[in-house]
Amino acid sequence: MKALLTVILVVTLLGITLLATADETGSGPEILAKRGKGVVSQDEFGARAAKIPERYRLQTLRDRNRLRDLINGMLVNAQLAADAREAGFENNELVIKRMKLAAQTELAAAWLQHYVASSPPADYEALANEYYLLHKDEMLSEEKVDVTHILVSKDERSYEEALEIANDIYAQLQENPGAFVELVEKYSDDSSAPSNKGSFKDVKRGDLVKPFEDVAFSLEPGQISEPVKTQYGYHIGRLDAYIAPEVQPFEQVKQQLVDAERTQHENRIRSDYISQLTSLGVEMSQENIEEMVRRQFGEDYVDPYTNN
């Protein structure tokens, strides 16, 4: 059901009219999408989808933005090709040669994909475990903080007015730090304050607006910051806890390590195969070079080019 809803949303975003039935449209279920003169068939879409590595294919096609871009790109190509055929451009001698070259390129890419996919797999989990044991220093979790804050917004007041209020709140906290939550309830303009009392737990870098985040990660537990200016106004923060990075259990990082080992293994197979092919000697005579220069640049270039 989710996949169907995604496709419906995508065609809506593309402005594609959903086809009713084969009898009403003359198109039939073998046609995936039409726009202007462009037509994308189910078989064509299947061939394009097959170019996506199998383990990423479902995820890619279920991503509405990627699916939209994929269908739109195919439709644009189909529309351009339809115009080209209508103009008889497909019979142009150079175009015929370019299409032949494109077919060879696609065949080569499909064969390489098949070659890698059909090669014997490695024991990726064992390799991942070995890497984990040798590189535990790379398996650290992110540092985190628990922080409570008061926001004095600048939306309905100037920065100067917001700073005046924030300085007053900070002065009250200097006299009575234990009143922090009470002052959150009284002053904070953060929309989440009524439900969380200004408290945010397990905050990673990147979760907060940067000027305030930099200050929050520099505080000592229990320390209260002076007012910090951001695009939202002024923040006053209290560091409730600092969670230091620690080595994550293997099970927690196993999948990403397995994926990395699989990718490396496939890259090695691909690289070794290409190396075998490129290690062969290239047969290209002086006559061949001269003919290429003659065809590409003209007769006048042959002597200077071949003498250098």
N, C-alpha and C positions, 0 to 999 in steps of 0.2 A: 504493500500500500504506500509506504514512504517513497519508493522509487517512482511509482505512478504519479504521486503528488508532485515530486520533483520535476518530472518531465512536463506535466501540465503547466507548472509554474514557468519552466524554461520557455516553452512555446509561447506563453503569454508575454514574457519579457521580449521575445524575438518578434512579436507581432505576427506570428504564424496562425492562420486559421486552421483549427482542428478539423480534419476531414471526417465526414459523417460515415458513409459506407461506400463500398466499391461501386454499388449500383448507382448511387446518387452522384458520385464524382468522376467515375471512370478511371479512378486512380488505383484503387485496391490497396490492401495492406502491405504490399511490397514497396510502396512509396512511403518513406519516413517523413519527408518535408518538401514543400514547394514554396518558392518565392519568385515572382516574376517568371522568367524563363528557366530559372534554376530548379533542378530536381535532385534530391538526394534519396537514393533507394536504401532499403534495409541492408542489402548486400554491400553497398558502398560504405555505409556507416559501420557495418560489421568488420569490413576490411580495415577501415581507419582505426576502429577500436582495438583491433588485433595488434596494432603497432605499439600499443601501450603494454608494458610488461605485465604479465598475468597477475602478479601479486599486488599491483597498484591499480589494476583495471576497474574493479568494482568500486573502489574508493573514489577514483577519478570520475566515473560516470554517475556516481551518486552525489557528487558535488555540483550543485546547480549552476554555479558560476563557470566551472570548467566545462560542463555539459553544454551550457549556453554558448560559450565561446567556440566549442568544437563544432556544433551544428551550424552556427553562424558562419564560421570560416569555410565549412564545406559548401554552404549555400552561396557564398560570395564566389568561390571558385567555380561552382556549377553555373552561376549566372554569367560569369566572364567567359567560360567555355562555350556556353550556348550562343552568346553574341559572336564569338570567334567562328563557330561553325556556320552560323547564319551568314557571316561575311565570306565564307569559304576559306578562312585563314588556315584551317587545319590542313589544307592541301599545299601550303607554302613549303617549298623544299627544305628550308632551314628548320621550320617548325617540325616537320616530319622527323628530321634528324634529332632535334631536341627531345621529342617525345620518345624516340627510341632510346636516347641516353637516359631519360627519366625512368623508363621501364627497367633498364639495366641497373640503375641506382636502387630502385625499389626491390628488385630481385636480390641484389647483394645484401641490402639491409635485412630483408626477410630471412635470407639464408643464415646470416650471422646471428640473428636473434634465435633462429631454430638451432643452430650449432651450439650456442651457449646453453640454451634451455635443455637440450638433450644430452649434454655432457654429464658424467657422473657427479652427483653432489658430494660435498664434504660433510663431515660431522660438525655442523655449525654450532651446535650447543656445546660440544666438547671444546671447540676452538674458542667459543665465547667465554667459557669457564676458565680456560687457560689464560686468556687475555685479562680477565677480571683479577685472577690471582697475581698476575705480574704487574698490573697497573691499578692497584687499589687507590693510589693517590689521585687518579682521574675519576674515581667513582663517588666523589664527595657530593653530598646534597648541597643545595643553595643555602646561604645564610639567610635567616629570617628574623623578623622582629614581631613582637606584639606591641601595638602602639595605640594610645588613646589620644584623640585630638579634638580641638574646638576650632571651628571655622567661623570667622567673621567675614561674611560675604561682601563683595564690592558691587553686587548687582543693583542694590537699591540705595547705595551711598557711594561717596567718593573713596578713593584709596586713603586719603587723609582722615576721613571720618572713621573708616574701618580700622586704621592704625590706632586712632585715639581710643576706640573701644577695646581693641586687643591689648593695648598697653595697660588699660585699667584692669582687664581680666588678669593679665600677667602679674600685676601688683598684688591683686587679691590672692593669687596662687602662691606668691612669695611669702605672704603672711600665713596662709593656711593651705598647704599642698593637698591636704586630705579632702578639700572641697572640689577637687577636679570634676568628678562626675556630676556634682550638683551644679557646677558652672556650665558643664556641657548642656545639661537640660535647660538651663536658663538662657544661655547665649548662643549656642552653636546653630549656624544656619545650614549645616549639612543635613540634607533630606533624610539621611539614614539615622541621624542621631536619636530620634524617638524610639527606634527599635534596638539599636546596638549601643546606645549611650556613648557614642563616639569611639568605641573600641573596635580595632581591627586586628585579627590574629593571623599568624603564619604569613606575614606580608613579605613578599620577595621583592628584590630590586626590579623596578619596572611596573610594580603594582600601583605606586603612588605618584602624584605629580612630583617631578624631579627635585625642585628646590626644597620641598618639604621632606622628600624621601632622603636626600643627602643628609639633612639635619637629623632625621629620625635614626639613621644608621650610625650616626656619630655620637649619640647620647649614651650615657651609662644608665643601667636599670634604675628606675625611679626618678631620673633627672627630667626636669621640665624645660622645654626650649623657650627662648624668647620668640616673639611673633615673627613668623616667616612669610615673606611676600610671595604669592604665586599669582597666576592669572585669575584665580578664583577669589582672591582677597588675602586675608592673613590667617595663618594657622598657628596654633599653640599646641605642641605635642608633648606627650609624656611617654617615655619608653617603659613599658611594663615588663618586657622580657626580651632577651637576645638569645636566639637559637643558633648555635655555632654549626658550621658544616660538619657532617660526619659521614663515614663510609656507608654507602647504601648497601643493603643485602643484595646478593646476586640475583635473587628472584625478582627484585624490583627493577633491575637494569637489564635482565636477561634478554628481553625481546629486542631492545635496541642494539645490544651487542650481537645477537644472532643475525639481525638484519645487516649489520655492518660487516660481519664475517661473510655472509652470503654475497653481498655486493662486491667485497674484495675478491672472493673466489671467482665470481663471474667475470670481473674485470681482468683477473689474471688469465683466465681461459681466452677471453677476447683478445687481450694483448699478445699472448703467446701465438695465437692463430695468425693474427695480423703480422707478427714478426716473422713467422715462417714464410708467409707470402712475400713480404718485402725483402727477405734475405736472398731471394732468387735474383739472378743477374738480369739486368735490363738490356734488351736487344733493340738498339736504335742506331742506325747507320748515319753517316754524314749526308747521304742522299735523302734519308727520311727527314732529317732536320731542315735541310734546304727546301724540301717540298712544303714543310709546315710553314717556314718563314715566307715562302713565295705566296702561299694561300692566305696567310694572315696579314702580311705587310706589303706584298708586291715584289716584283722582280728586282727593283732598285735596291732592296734591303738585303738581298741574298748574300752578296759578296762581303759587305761590311760586317754583317751578323756572323757569318760562318768563319771570318778571319779573326774574330775576337776571342 
